[in-house]
């Protein structure tokens, strides 16, 4: 097999790298980048990148020009001071999204994959996303976007994210024709869900550290913002967040009962709900794992997206 050259920014705990590992696809990570020191610890305990960057704003993509097969990232959503004018790069300067687009322009990867929250589509009444699309237009890539839900790709979690896929080969069409057409990309179709959260749970004798105190139970059971209450014993989890299991900050979380006691999901269960295998090593605190999983991309969604990318034959995974 010919190794795939990948690069990631806003890398998190390496969901794309995890996907390639699970699919047994030979690959080399030219670089990864994240400014969170705890994320760096988790990433480096589980993946190997030739180069690590702490600051995306100082990352020069030009040495990697023409060397990257797939570039993956998902910047935090920010307000754009000139959103609405839709002047592409000019409108996005000063935002972290600009750094992602800049790196695409400098590196010219064969494929880029950009991920963000569904709310990006409606942010600033849709003007922010229009500005982002104008920026992608300037890159000269053939691209398309779609909101995908983790529950439609084998993971019992309702987690909607917008994915933008771009090809340097701008002759590739989107969502038209047949998948067998090497010049067509089609976003993956949903599959039947065969697992529930209960299938992903750790043994009961390992959950005592995640039991919620009686005082906290009375707090989290009260309706809070938007009159929301926590979900108890759901077959399908609500979207994991960076503040999950911290009832004082996010009362709408995923809670389950064990021996008539209410508990939060364990970090390992959160990793499983994001598609990470049990060989993923935890080297940081539980609170950091909650934050890291809440900010990650679901591995299973990436598997299906990557399979669709492969059908375009923009690069040869097999020699």
Secondary structure, DSSP 4 states (H G I P E B T S, - for coil): -PPEEEEEES-TTTHHHHHHHHTT--EEEEEEE-S-HHHHHHHHHH--BS-EES-GGG---GGGTTT-SEEEE-PPP---TTTTS--THHHHTTSHHHHHHHHHHHH--SEEEEEEEGGGGTGGGGHHHHHHHHHHHHHT-EEEEEEEEGGGGT-SB--EEEEEEEESSTT-EES-S-TTSTTEE-PPPP------GGGGPPPGGG-GGGBPPHHHHHHHTS--GGG---EES-SSBPPP-TTTT-TTT--S-EEEEETTEEEEPPHHHHHHHTT--TTSPP-S-HHHHHHHHHTS--HHHHHHHHHHHHTTTSS-S--
